[in-house]
Amino acid sequence: DEGLPTEGIMFEPMFDFYASPLSQLQAIYYKGLPYLRPEGEDELSGSSRDKGKPELEVAQYPSELVSIIPPVVFQKRSQIVPCANEIPTVADALNNYFITQLERRCAATYACSAPQGFSCVDRNLDLDKDELHFRSKTLEVLGEHWYPEFLDMFTVPSIYRGDILSTADWLDLQTSEVMLYNIFFAPTKHAGTVLIVSWKFSGPGRLSGETLKESFVQMTDDQRSWWTAFNAMVISLAFLDVVFIVFGIFSRWRLRRKLRREMPEMSEIDQDKLDTTIALCSPLDYFDILLRVLNIAFNIWHIHMYPDPSATTSDGSNSNPMSLLNEILKLDWFAEKRVEYKVDEFMGKVVELHNMLAADLVHRMYAKFLVLLFFVRCVIYMRVHPRIAILYSTVKDMWQDFFHFLVLFVTLYSVLA
C-alpha cells in the first residue's frame, strides 16, 4: 500500500554480548553522541551522510493490525501563583513553617540549595505557550497548548537534552491534564483507529479519566466513484425540492391574485378569509426549505471531509487521514537538522490528525441531527395513516408539555447526576 516502506537502513549498529544495566547503556549512548554530530552543528543533530555501511532489508508491515507511529503523551500545565492570593489567612504561618523546616534540613546535611517558602498552583490558569518544559515548547491542540513527548521516554530513568533530566520529573504538581495518544492502522483495509486516554486533575487527591476511540476508513477508488455520484444526486434532488416548493408558493400567489381580480367587490373580511384559505407559506414549507438547505450544506461539507486520496488543500497540505498518515511515514529522521525540529514536525502531524478526526466527529454529530429531522418529516408525511396520525396528533397537541418536561428533566439531570 502507498506510504508503507519496503526497506530501511541502519547506521553504525552496536552489539552488546552481555547483560548491561540500563544506566550503563545510557552512558554508552551519550558517549557516542559526539560522533554523530556533524561539524558546526549543535548537539543531538545527527547526520544522514552515507558512511559506506551495508543496507539492511526490512520486511513490509504484515496485513494484521499494526501501530505505525510511536505512542505520544501530551501534558497541560498550570501556573504557580503566590499563596497569599489563595489562602490569605494562613499563608504567612505556612511560609514561616516551611522555611524553618528547610533550615533544619539544610543544617543537618551541610548542603542545601532548595528555595525557601512555598507557592500554590492555580488550576484555572495555564502556563504561557512560550514557556519551555523539559526543553520542549507547546503545541496547539484544539485551541489549547500542550507539551508533547514520546511515551517511550518513560522506559528510561533519564534523558539527555543539554543536561541529564530525570523522566520522573516530567509530571509534577503543575500538571493539570495528561493525554495519551496512539494510532493503530490496518493497511489492507485502509482503516485506522486513534486511541486517546486522558487523565485530569479534578480536585485535591482526585483524578478523572476518560477513554476515547476515533476510527476512520478511506474509500477505495471504485467506492469513491459511486459515492460521488450518489452525493451529487442527493444535492440535485434537494435543490429540485426547493425549486418545487418555491414554485408552489408562486402558484398560490398567482391564484390569490387571479381571484382578487375576478371579484373586485370583495370586502376586507372576505380578503382575509381568502388569504387564510390560500396561504402562501405554511410552517411546513419553511421547515422543508430549511431541511433541504441543511441537507445541501451537509453534502457539500461531506465532500470536503472525505476528499479524494490525492486531494490537497489550498496551502498544499493533505486533506484526508490516509494522506496525513503517509506524510508521517515519510518523515526523514536522517535529515541533517536538529532532532528537535524533526520531533516538532512529527508532533505537528499527529496534532493535525487529531484535529482532523475531531472535526470528523462534529461532522458525524451533524449527520445524526439531520437524520433526526428527516425522521420527523417522515412522520409528518405519513400522518395520513390512521396509526401514524395518532402519534402525529399527540405530538402536535402536547409539544408544549413535552418541551416543559424536557427543560425540567435536563435541569434535574444536570444538577443531580
Phi and psi in degrees as a GROMACS rama.xvg file:
@    title "Ramachandran Plot"
@    xaxis  label "Phi"
@    yaxis  label "Psi"
@TYPE xy
-64.1757  134.132  GLU-2
97.0005  -12.6436  GLY-3
-93.2809  119.25  LEU-4
-70.7845  144.32  PRO-5
-101.264  -10.6262  THR-6
-153.506  161.36  GLU-7
-142.978  175.686  GLY-8
-131.74  134.181  ILE-9
-111.515  132.814  MET-10
-108.069  124.223  PHE-11
48.4189  62.0136  GLU-12
-67.7413  147.791  PRO-13
-117.868  131.433  MET-14
-109.107  136.309  PHE-15
-121.488  120.028  ASP-16
-96.7901  9.87341  PHE-17
-144.727  158.915  TYR-18
-70.2508  123.457  ALA-19
-118.409  145.325  SER-20
-65.9261  156.089  PRO-21
-62.5556  -35.783  LEU-22
-63.518  -36.9425  SER-23
-68.8086  -38.9016  GLN-24
-64.0375  -38.9753  LEU-25
-63.9652  -40.3935  GLN-26
-62.6501  -39.1574  ALA-27
-64.1513  -40.0157  ILE-28
-64.0911  -47.978  TYR-29
-64.6019  -34.19  TYR-30
-66.9788  -30.9252  LYS-31
-84.6506  -7.27643  GLY-32
-60.005  -43.7194  LEU-33
-58.3271  -27.7221  PRO-34
-74.9601  -18.6753  TYR-35
-95.0453  -2.40441  LEU-36
-92.0602  118.236  ARG-37
-64.9742  156.638  PRO-38
-65.2902  130.762  GLU-39
87.812  -0.394255  GLY-40
-103.92  159.531  GLU-41
-78.5267  178.41  ASP-42
-67.8032  156.766  GLU-43
60.7483  30.699  LEU-44
-92.4577  -37.44  SER-45
76.6572  170.862  GLY-46
-146.626  144.864  SER-47
-111.49  16.2333  SER-48
-69.7536  137.329  ARG-49
-71.7579  118.837  ASP-50
-102.543  19.8336  LYS-51
79.1796  14.339  GLY-52
-80.5376  148.467  LYS-53
-69.9775  145.534  PRO-54
-78.9176  149.146  GLU-55
-114.286  118.989  LEU-56
-72.4838  133.451  GLU-57
-119.444  127.581  VAL-58
-67.355  151.453  ALA-59
-69.139  158.791  GLN-60
-58.0294  143.659  TYR-61
-71.5139  170.596  PRO-62
-77.3515  -12.0259  SER-63
-70.864  172.071  GLU-64
-66.4541  128.06  LEU-65
-133.368  157.157  VAL-66
-96.3093  123.609  SER-67
-98.127  -14.0826  ILE-68
-130.645  152.667  ILE-69
-65.4649  145.748  PRO-70
-60.2047  141.637  PRO-71
-120.851  141.396  VAL-72
-121.904  136.241  VAL-73
-116.822  147.457  PHE-74
-131.591  136.42  GLN-75
-110.94  131.56  LYS-76
-117.262  151.893  ARG-77
-106.665  163.599  SER-78
-84.2597  150.43  GLN-79
-93.4713  129.324  ILE-80
-127.171  157.504  VAL-81
-61.4301  138.147  PRO-82
-71.3803  -15.4322  CYS-83
-62.6501  -26.7705  ALA-84
-79.1879  -24.6418  ASN-85
-94.1956  -46.4131  GLU-86
-130.538  71.5899  ILE-87
-63.0951  -26.3381  PRO-88
-75.8491  -30.0567  THR-89
-120.165  6.73492  VAL-90
-61.8829  -46.3457  ALA-91
-65.103  -41.6507  ASP-92
-64.0198  -43.4982  ALA-93
-66.7487  -36.4896  LEU-94
-62.8234  -45.7936  ASN-95
-64.4562  -37.0711  ASN-96
-63.5262  -45.7364  TYR-97
-68.6058  -35.2188  PHE-98
-63.0395  -41.968  ILE-99
-63.8391  -43.3048  THR-100
-63.6015  -40.3826  GLN-101
-67.1766  -39.2681  LEU-102
-63.8509  -40.3786  GLU-103
-67.1957  -38.9691  ARG-104
-66.3109  -41.9109  ARG-105
-67.4967  -35.9233  CYS-106
-67.2024  -30.8603  ALA-107
-76.8665  -31.2356  ALA-108
-97.6435  -8.89165  THR-109
64.5566  4.48657  TYR-110
-151.668  125.505  ALA-111
-156.898  128.321  CYS-112
-121.905  13.4  SER-113
-73.1991  140.969  ALA-114
-69.4377  150.192  PRO-115
-88.6561  152.885  GLN-116
91.844  -169.844  GLY-117
-150.93  163.173  PHE-118
-135.76  168.532  SER-119
-117.332  156.887  CYS-120
-110.203  124.569  VAL-121
-94.6487  107.461  ASP-122
-70.6326  -13.2209  ARG-123
-88.5649  -7.29608  ASN-124
-116.297  119.694  LEU-125
-84.7171  154.39  ASP-126
-63.4113  154.051  LEU-127
-62.2923  141.465  ASP-128
-64.0542  -19.642  LYS-129
-88.6114  -7.99023  ASP-130
-75.172  142.805  GLU-131
-97.2669  149.404  LEU-132
-138.925  123.03  HIS-133
57.6301  38.385  PHE-134
61.1176  22.0459  ARG-135
-118.23  145.798  SER-136
-97.4531  171.118  LYS-137
-83.7873  158.171  THR-138
-122.967  144.932  LEU-139
-88.0923  121.925  GLU-140
-125.404  110.718  VAL-141
53.2749  44.057  LEU-142
83.8691  -0.484259  GLY-143
-119.087  155.579  GLU-144
-104.46  125.613  HIS-145
-125.919  151.946  TRP-146
-96.4249  119.217  TYR-147
-93.9891  149.536  PRO-148
-151.904  160.107  GLU-149
-82.0144  136.627  PHE-150
-63.0252  -27.3134  LEU-151
-62.5197  -15.9191  ASP-152
-59.7307  -30.7062  MET-153
-81.032  -0.432244  PHE-154
-82.0289  -7.95909  THR-155
-122.124  151.649  VAL-156
-75.2143  -22.7231  PRO-157
-151.446  157.087  SER-158
-131.132  162.885  ILE-159
-112.932  117.328  TYR-160
-140.838  72.7494  ARG-161
82.2821  -48.0864  GLY-162
-126.282  162.114  ASP-163
-81.4991  120.239  ILE-164
-113.648  140.585  LEU-165
-82.2163  127.756  SER-166
-66.4627  -22.1431  THR-167
-68.1394  -19.3648  ALA-168
-86.5335  -1.97518  ASP-169
-65.9309  -33.9811  TRP-170
-102.67  130.112  LEU-171
-147.842  -164.377  ASP-172
-66.9412  -22.3962  LEU-173
-79.3016  -10.3961  GLN-174
-70.3374  123.145  THR-175
-107.636  -24.5169  SER-176
-158.69  141.47  GLU-177
-128.612  137.602  VAL-178
-131.779  118.805  MET-179
-94.8228  133.798  LEU-180
-132.514  123.746  TYR-181
-141.152  145.305  ASN-182
-120.945  129.265  ILE-183
-112.448  140.589  PHE-184
-136.005  129.815  PHE-185
-108.601  99.7547  ALA-186
-61.5059  -41.7944  PRO-187
-69.7337  -23.2033  THR-188
-100.785  -2.59802  LYS-189
54.9051  40.8585  HIS-190
-132.245  154.959  ALA-191
-150.435  159.311  GLY-192
-134.917  135.049  THR-193
-106.943  122.398  VAL-194
-103.716  124.411  LEU-195
-123.37  120.835  ILE-196
-118.773  123.866  VAL-197
-126.591  147.571  SER-198
-127.603  138.041  TRP-199
-134.212  137.608  LYS-200
-70.662  118.801  PHE-201
-116.3  13.2564  SER-202
146.631  170.793  GLY-203
-57.0091  116.926  PRO-204
74.7233  13.0909  GLY-205
-126.72  138.634  ARG-206
-128.487  140.85  LEU-207
-115.809  135.327  SER-208
-118.822  159.194  GLY-209
-152.242  140.596  GLU-210
-120.159  131.013  THR-211
-133.515  132.956  LEU-212
-120.899  124.864  LYS-213
-121.357  126.674  GLU-214
-119.265  156.449  SER-215
-146.211  153.071  PHE-216
-133.272  128.874  VAL-217
-91.5189  127.674  GLN-218
-70.2666  148.853  MET-219
-77.1685  174.131  THR-220
-63.7662  -41.7539  ASP-221
-66.0319  -42.9067  ASP-222
-63.3463  -39.0624  GLN-223
-68.008  -34.123  ARG-224
-62.908  -46.2347  SER-225
-67.237  -39.1529  TRP-226
-64.6104  -40.7851  TRP-227
-64.5576  -42.4103  THR-228
-65.1279  -41.7936  ALA-229
-66.0171  -40.2263  PHE-230
-64.5243  -41.4445  ASN-231
-64.9486  -35.9526  ALA-232
-65.9646  -41.5348  MET-233
-62.9957  -43.0858  VAL-234
-63.4352  -41.6566  ILE-235
-64.7817  -43.3582  SER-236
-66.2391  -38.6735  LEU-237
-65.345  -41.8645  ALA-238
-64.6751  -38.1857  PHE-239
-66.0676  -37.2043  LEU-240
-62.0321  -41.7105  ASP-241
-62.8769  -40.8389  VAL-242
-62.1498  -43.5208  VAL-243
-64.9617  -39.1685  PHE-244
-64.8818  -44.5084  ILE-245
-65.291  -38.4498  VAL-246
-63.8879  -38.2084  PHE-247
-64.0443  -40.5  GLY-248
-62.7117  -42.7273  ILE-249
-66.0275  -37.5438  PHE-250
-65.056  -41.4109  SER-251
-66.9186  -34.1719  ARG-252
-66.2962  -40.6535  TRP-253
-66.4009  -39.0864  ARG-254
-65.5491  -42.2352  LEU-255
-62.8826  -42.6185  ARG-256
-64.3631  -39.0479  ARG-257
-64.7727  -42.4834  LYS-258
-65.6799  -36.682  LEU-259
-68.2921  -34.0453  ARG-260
-70.8148  -36.4205  ARG-261
-74.4194  -23.1748  GLU-262
-126.738  73.937  MET-263
-67.9561  -22.0559  PRO-264
-82.8857  8.58801  GLU-265
-64.1777  133.285  MET-266
-77.6133  170.852  SER-267
-64.9071  -35.2357  GLU-268
-65.2104  -42.7287  ILE-269
-65.3739  -35.7363  ASP-270
-65.0672  -38.5009  GLN-271
-65.5636  -39.6869  ASP-272
-64.4622  -37.9734  LYS-273
-63.9481  -43.0971  LEU-274
-65.0202  -34.7795  ASP-275
-71.9656  -39.9154  THR-276
-69.3781  -43.8593  THR-277
-110.447  78.5601  ILE-278
-76.5362  138.352  ALA-279
-65.7953  -49.4691  LEU-280
-133.362  134.517  CYS-281
-102.936  162.233  SER-282
-55.2292  -30.904  PRO-283
-67.9585  -32.4977  LEU-284
-64.9608  -43.6933  ASP-285
-61.4244  -41.3637  TYR-286
-63.3158  -42.2747  PHE-287
-64.8412  -42.7509  ASP-288
-63.7964  -45.1126  ILE-289
-61.8913  -40.31  LEU-290
-64.4779  -41.0346  LEU-291
-68.8125  -38.8233  ARG-292
-63.3927  -43.2016  VAL-293
-63.5885  -36.5146  LEU-294
-67.4223  -41.638  ASN-295
-63.7128  -44.7748  ILE-296
-62.1152  -40.0573  ALA-297
-63.7367  -42.9561  PHE-298
-69.4204  -36.0854  ASN-299
-64.7177  -42.7609  ILE-300
-63.2392  -36.178  TRP-301
-62.437  -41.6843  HIS-302
-63.2754  -39.6567  ILE-303
-68.8714  -35.2068  HIS-304
-73.6199  -31.6672  MET-305
-124.947  72.6489  TYR-306
-80.9941  -179.874  PRO-307
-65.038  144.706  ASP-308
-54.9492  -27.1794  PRO-309
-90.9856  0.560874  SER-310
-74.1421  149.085  ALA-311
-132.391  158.604  THR-312
-83.9571  -178.862  THR-313
-64.9483  -27.1359  SER-314
-89.5163  6.11921  ASP-315
90.6912  -3.0118  GLY-316
-86.0547  159.513  SER-317
-73.2032  150.838  ASN-318
-121.947  21.7677  SER-319
-144.927  156.88  ASN-320
-60.0823  -39.9749  PRO-321
-63.717  -41.6036  MET-322
-65.9693  -35.9849  SER-323
-68.0991  -39.2333  LEU-324
-63.1432  -36.3387  LEU-325
-63.2375  -38.1471  ASN-326
-64.8764  -39.2706  GLU-327
-62.9314  -41.2402  ILE-328
-66.5747  -28.8168  LEU-329
-91.5514  6.7444  LYS-330
-60.0254  132.274  LEU-331
-88.894  95.949  ASP-332
-77.9942  -8.57833  TRP-333
-102.823  10.0773  PHE-334
-67.6426  150.396  ALA-335
-82.0121  73.6482  GLU-336
-151.73  164.289  LYS-337
-59.1012  145.617  ARG-338
-61.1805  -32.961  VAL-339
-58.3488  -39.0135  GLU-340
-67.6712  -38.4692  TYR-341
-66.3342  -43.3953  LYS-342
-64.5701  -41.3251  VAL-343
-60.7504  -40.7099  ASP-344
-65.1672  -42.3878  GLU-345
-63.0818  -48.1701  PHE-346
-62.54  -36.97  MET-347
-61.6505  -39.4469  GLY-348
-66.4894  -39.5705  LYS-349
-64.2054  -43.7488  VAL-350
-63.8793  -40.5586  VAL-351
-61.7633  -39.3845  GLU-352
-65.7409  -40.6318  LEU-353
-62.3439  -44.722  HIS-354
-64.4049  -36.1775  ASN-355
-65.2821  -41.9882  MET-356
-71.9824  -31.4291  LEU-357
-65.4799  -40.3823  ALA-358
-64.9622  -35.6914  ALA-359
-65.1839  -35.1322  ASP-360
-64.8603  -40.9074  LEU-361
-63.3205  -39.4325  VAL-362
-61.4329  -40.9701  HIS-363
-68.139  -36.9629  ARG-364
-64.1265  -39.2342  MET-365
-63.0464  -38.0292  TYR-366
-64.9574  -40.3782  ALA-367
-65.0104  -40.541  LYS-368
-63.486  -39.55  PHE-369
-67.0552  -39.1033  LEU-370
-62.4457  -38.7523  VAL-371
-63.6028  -40.4864  LEU-372
-64.7954  -39.7757  LEU-373
-66.0412  -33.4308  PHE-374
-64.9799  -41.6165  PHE-375
-61.6262  -42.6907  VAL-376
-66.7756  -33.8452  ARG-377
-65.7523  -39.5309  CYS-378
-63.2702  -40.294  VAL-379
-65.2785  -40.3299  ILE-380
-61.1436  -38.3284  TYR-381
-93.4662  16.5471  MET-382
-69.5969  -9.06126  ARG-383
-69.759  -21.2908  VAL-384
-74.9559  135.287  HIS-385
-56.5772  -43.9631  PRO-386
-73.6484  -38.6082  ARG-387
-67.154  -31.7545  ILE-388
-63.9091  -33.2051  ALA-389
-64.1196  -44.5113  ILE-390
-62.8959  -45.3111  LEU-391
-62.7731  -45.0643  TYR-392
-65.9231  -36.3805  SER-393
-62.7679  -47.3611  THR-394
-66.2358  -38.5202  VAL-395
-65.8991  -40.3939  LYS-396
-81.9209  -22.2976  ASP-397
-118.057  19.1128  MET-398
-65.5643  -32.3138  TRP-399
-66.425  -42.2201  GLN-400
-64.5759  -39.9693  ASP-401
-62.2815  -40.5518  PHE-402
-65.277  -44.0967  PHE-403
-63.8111  -40.1598  HIS-404
-63.0651  -40.3734  PHE-405
-63.3062  -42.6918  LEU-406
-61.1266  -45.7834  VAL-407
-65.416  -42.504  LEU-408
-65.4966  -44.8797  PHE-409
-63.509  -40.3391  VAL-410
-62.7179  -49.3689  THR-411
-65.615  -39.9065  LEU-412
-66.0657  -38.7394  TYR-413
-69.831  -35.1366  SER-414
-81.7364  -41.1602  VAL-415
-95.8346  -14.5492  LEU-416
